[in-house]
Amino acid sequence: MRLALLFSVVLVGCASGITRTLKPPTDPLTLAAVVITPVRLTGTEAPGWRRFELAQRQVDVALREVGERLAIFGPAEVHVSRWDEPGWLGNTALPVIARAAIPVEQAVLIRSTAEQRQASSMQEREDGKGLKKGGVASQETTWLLTVELLHPSSRQVLAEFAAQVTIDPFAEPTGEEDFDPAPPMTRLLEAMTREALGVARRWALDRPRVRDSGLTLALSPAITAAQPDAAAAQPDALQAEIWMQARARFLSPWLTEDQAAKLARTVPSLSVVAAPGDASVKPGDLILSVDGQPPLPEVLARKRLTGVPVEVRVGRGGNERDAVIP
């Protein structure tokens, strides 16, 4: 845990330390599920698809950290209706969890807020003789982040994490700016999510760990494009293509540009990027549904937790077939 936090601070540069407030549950707690809701963005006119994709990055962290022990539910499945309500009435998770046959008292909720604050700044310029020759004005942006770990059944806040990061307007570009308007904020949010999951892991249900499938999957940006306000970001065909490639890279930053360009043209799906030689799906396949449900990585991971092979619908070149992932 300390290594993960150190890594995040090195990456963000201007990030403050993460402040932790832990509140042990009043009664014994056993957890089987973690629900991650869309991120609330304040201080800026942020579209809904942006809140969705930030939370989807948190889902990826959750799958890596606790996905072999806990069922993960994500922002495509759950929405917050009241941020002042710590119980189940403040979100739409209750029926989703119930359909998965998970006792609701065994689920916790991760809610995150990112507040943007802006201030003007000036960088002075000097000539070769050290004389001032004007300056460059810029807008300095600071993000204040809060991540809450809630137990809605008891209406308890089990943990709260707070931190902030200032975006350096004069920092050298890294390339991430092409698909992420605030990379340091995203990375800090991921680090805080790891902290919250580390607390949740303490009460995780004791069950056999799921065997690694060996698959490398990338979520199609068509999932982001399906969000209600995503059409406004794609006013014409050229902008739509650029936007879709950027969203593909945000959802899976490890993709090459060529892979992202190809993924941007796919239907809502999980693209198989790599697979073992004996796997029932092959690189280039598109997983179109998971046991009749949407093709989301968290849905596939949940199904595999049951220990029963998962039926998926696979597409390639316009043809479709059924396959089983053990």
C-alpha positions in Angstrom: 0.0 0.0 0.0 2.8 2.4 0.8 4.5 1.7 -2.5 1.3 2.4 -4.4 0.9 5.7 -2.6 4.5 6.7 -3.2 4.1 5.9 -6.9 1.1 8.1 -7.2 2.7 11.1 -5.5 5.8 10.8 -7.8 3.5 10.8 -10.8 1.3 13.7 -9.9 4.2 15.9 -8.7 2.2 18.7 -7.1 -0.2 16.4 -5.2 -0.7 16.8 -1.5 -0.7 13.8 0.8 -3.8 11.7 1.1 -5.7 12.4 4.3 -7.5 9.3 5.8 -10.4 9.2 8.1 -11.3 5.6 9.2 -14.4 4.6 11.1 -14.6 0.9 12.1 -18.1 -0.6 11.6 -20.3 -0.8 14.7 -21.1 -4.4 13.9 -19.1 -7.3 12.4 -18.9 -6.9 8.7 -18.4 -9.4 5.8 -18.2 -8.0 2.3 -18.9 -9.7 -1.0 -19.3 -6.6 -3.3 -18.0 -3.2 -4.1 -20.1 -0.7 -6.0 -18.4 2.2 -7.8 -20.6 5.1 -8.8 -20.0 7.8 -11.5 -17.6 10.4 -10.2 -19.2 13.7 -9.2 -17.4 16.7 -10.9 -18.0 20.1 -9.4 -16.7 23.6 -10.3 -16.8 22.8 -14.0 -19.4 22.0 -16.7 -18.4 18.3 -16.9 -20.4 16.0 -19.2 -21.9 12.8 -17.9 -19.7 10.7 -20.1 -16.7 12.2 -18.3 -18.0 11.2 -14.9 -18.7 7.7 -16.3 -15.2 7.1 -17.7 -13.4 8.4 -14.6 -15.4 5.8 -12.6 -14.6 3.1 -15.1 -10.9 3.8 -14.5 -11.7 3.2 -10.8 -13.4 -0.1 -11.8 -10.2 -1.2 -13.5 -8.2 -0.5 -10.3 -10.8 -2.5 -8.3 -10.6 -5.4 -10.6 -6.8 -5.5 -10.2 -6.9 -5.0 -6.5 -9.8 -7.1 -5.2 -11.6 -8.5 -8.3 -10.5 -12.0 -7.4 -12.3 -11.8 -4.0 -15.1 -9.2 -4.4 -17.8 -8.7 -7.0 -17.4 -5.2 -8.6 -20.3 -3.1 -9.9 -19.6 -0.1 -12.1 -21.0 3.3 -13.3 -22.8 1.8 -16.3 -25.0 -0.1 -13.8 -25.4 2.3 -10.9 -26.2 6.0 -10.6 -26.3 8.3 -7.6 -29.6 10.2 -7.1 -28.7 11.9 -3.7 -25.2 12.8 -2.6 -26.4 13.7 0.9 -27.8 10.2 1.4 -25.4 7.5 2.6 -28.0 4.7 2.4 -29.5 2.7 -0.5 -32.1 5.4 -1.1 -29.3 7.7 -2.5 -28.5 5.5 -5.5 -29.8 2.8 -7.8 -27.6 0.0 -6.7 -30.1 -2.0 -4.6 -31.9 -3.9 -7.4 -28.7 -4.5 -9.3 -27.1 -6.2 -6.3 -30.2 -8.1 -5.6 -30.3 -9.5 -9.1 -26.8 -10.7 -8.6 -28.0 -12.7 -5.6 -25.6 -10.9 -3.3 -26.9 -10.0 0.2 -27.2 -6.2 0.2 -25.6 -6.0 3.7 -22.5 -7.5 2.2 -21.9 -4.6 -0.2 -20.1 -1.3 0.2 -20.2 1.8 -2.0 -17.3 3.9 -3.3 -18.4 7.5 -4.1 -15.9 10.0 -5.4 -16.0 13.8 -5.8 -13.6 15.9 -7.8 -13.9 19.7 -7.4 -12.1 22.0 -9.8 -10.7 25.3 -8.7 -8.9 27.8 -11.0 -6.6 30.7 -10.5 -4.6 32.9 -12.8 -0.8 32.7 -12.8 2.1 34.4 -14.6 5.5 33.1 -15.7 8.2 35.8 -16.2 10.5 35.7 -19.2 14.1 37.0 -19.3 16.5 37.7 -22.2 20.1 36.5 -22.4 21.2 39.4 -20.1 18.7 38.5 -17.4 16.4 41.5 -18.2 12.7 40.9 -18.0 10.9 40.7 -21.3 7.3 40.1 -20.3 5.6 37.0 -19.2 3.1 34.4 -20.1 -0.3 34.3 -18.3 -2.0 31.0 -17.7 -4.8 29.4 -15.8 -3.7 27.2 -12.9 -6.1 24.4 -12.0 -6.3 22.6 -8.7 -8.4 19.5 -8.1 -9.8 18.6 -4.7 -10.6 15.0 -4.5 -12.7 13.0 -1.9 -13.3 9.3 -2.0 -15.8 7.8 0.4 -16.3 4.1 1.4 -19.9 3.7 2.6 -21.8 0.8 4.0 -25.3 1.8 2.9 -27.1 -0.9 4.8 -26.0 0.6 8.1 -25.7 4.1 6.7 -22.1 4.3 7.9 -19.1 6.0 6.4 -16.4 3.5 6.9 -13.6 5.6 5.5 -13.0 8.9 3.8 -9.9 10.0 1.8 -9.1 13.5 0.7 -6.3 15.0 -1.3 -5.6 17.7 -3.9 -3.4 18.1 -6.9 -2.4 21.3 -8.9 -2.0 20.9 -12.6 1.3 22.6 -13.6 0.4 24.7 -16.7 4.1 24.8 -17.8 4.8 21.1 -17.4 6.3 19.3 -20.4 3.6 17.4 -22.4 3.5 13.6 -21.8 1.1 12.7 -24.6 -1.7 11.8 -22.1 -3.1 15.2 -22.7 -4.4 14.0 -26.0 -7.0 11.8 -24.3 -7.1 13.1 -20.6 -7.7 16.8 -19.7 -6.2 16.2 -16.3 -3.8 13.2 -16.0 -2.5 14.1 -12.5 -6.1 14.2 -11.2 -6.9 10.8 -12.8 -3.8 9.2 -11.3 -4.5 10.6 -7.9 -8.1 9.4 -8.0 -6.8 5.9 -8.8 -4.4 6.0 -5.9 -7.2 7.1 -3.5 -9.4 4.3 -4.9 -6.6 1.8 -4.0 -6.6 3.1 -0.5 -10.4 2.7 -0.2 -10.2 -0.8 -1.6 -7.4 -1.7 0.9 -9.8 -0.9 3.7 -12.6 -2.9 2.1 -10.3 -5.9 1.7 -10.2 -6.2 5.5 -13.7 -7.5 5.5 -13.7 -9.4 2.2 -15.6 -12.7 2.1 -13.3 -15.7 2.5 -13.6 -17.6 -0.7 -11.3 -19.4 -3.2 -9.6 -17.0 -5.6 -10.5 -17.0 -9.2 -8.0 -18.4 -11.6 -6.5 -15.9 -14.0 -8.1 -16.2 -17.4 -5.0 -15.0 -19.1 -7.0 -12.7 -21.3 -6.1 -9.0 -22.0 -9.3 -7.1 -22.7 -10.0 -3.5 -23.7 -13.4 -1.8 -23.3 -14.8 -0.3 -26.5 -15.3 3.5 -26.3 -18.8 2.8 -27.8 -19.7 2.3 -24.1 -18.8 5.9 -23.4 -20.5 7.0 -26.6 -23.7 5.4 -25.3 -23.9 7.9 -22.4 -26.8 10.3 -22.9 -24.8 13.5 -23.5 -21.9 12.0 -25.5 -23.4 13.0 -28.9 -22.6 16.7 -28.2 -18.9 15.9 -28.2 -19.1 14.5 -31.7 -20.6 17.3 -33.9 -19.2 15.8 -37.2 -17.6 12.6 -38.5 -14.0 13.9 -38.1 -14.6 15.0 -34.5 -16.4 11.8 -33.7 -13.4 9.7 -34.9 -10.9 11.8 -32.9 -13.1 11.7 -29.8 -13.7 7.9 -30.0 -9.9 7.2 -30.3 -9.3 9.5 -27.3 -11.9 7.7 -25.3 -10.4 4.3 -26.2 -7.0 5.4 -25.0 -8.5 6.9 -21.8 -10.3 3.7 -20.9 -7.2 1.6 -21.8 -4.1 3.9 -21.6 -1.8 0.9 -22.4 -3.2 0.6 -25.9 -1.0 1.7 -28.9 -2.4 4.4 -31.1 -3.1 1.8 -33.8 -4.9 -0.4 -31.4 -7.0 2.5 -30.1 -7.9 3.5 -33.7 -9.1 0.0 -34.4 -11.0 -0.2 -31.1 -12.7 3.2 -31.8 -14.6 1.6 -34.7 -16.0 -1.3 -32.8 -19.5 -1.8 -31.4 -20.0 -1.8 -27.6 -17.9 -4.8 -26.6 -14.8 -6.1 -24.9 -12.0 -6.5 -27.4 -9.7 -9.4 -26.9 -6.2 -8.0 -27.2 -4.3 -11.0 -26.1 -5.2 -14.6 -25.1 -3.6 -17.9 -24.2 -3.2 -20.4 -27.1 -5.8 -22.7 -25.7 -8.4 -20.0 -24.9 -11.9 -20.2 -26.5 -11.5 -16.5 -27.7 -8.7 -15.2 -29.8 -7.0 -11.8 -30.3 -9.2 -9.7 -32.5 -12.5 -11.2 -31.2 -15.1 -8.9 -29.7 -17.1 -10.1 -26.7 -20.6 -8.7 -27.4 -22.3 -9.9 -24.3 -21.5 -11.8 -21.1 -24.2 -14.4 -20.1 -26.7 -12.2 -21.8 -25.6 -9.0 -20.0 -23.6 -6.0 -21.3 -20.0 -6.6 -22.2 -18.3 -4.9 -19.3 -15.1 -6.1 -17.6 -16.8 -6.0 -14.2 -19.7 -8.1 -15.4 -17.3 -10.8 -16.7 -15.2 -10.7 -13.5 -18.4 -11.1 -11.3 -19.6 -14.1 -13.3 -16.2 -15.8 -13.0 -16.4 -15.4 -9.2 -19.1 -18.0 -9.2 -16.6 -20.7 -10.3 -18.9 -21.6 -13.2 -17.8 -21.2 -16.8 -19.2 -18.0 -18.3 -21.0 -18.0 -21.6 -20.1 -15.1 -23.9 -21.3 -14.0 -27.4 -18.3 -13.4 -29.6 -18.1 -11.5 -32.9 -15.5 -11.3 -35.6 -15.8 -10.0 -39.2 -19.6 -9.8 -39.0 -20.0 -13.4 -37.8 -21.1 -14.3 -34.3 -20.7 -17.4 -32.2 -21.0 -18.6 -28.6 -17.9 -19.3 -26.5 -17.2 -20.3 -22.9 -14.6 -18.6 -20.6 -13.7 -20.8 -17.7 
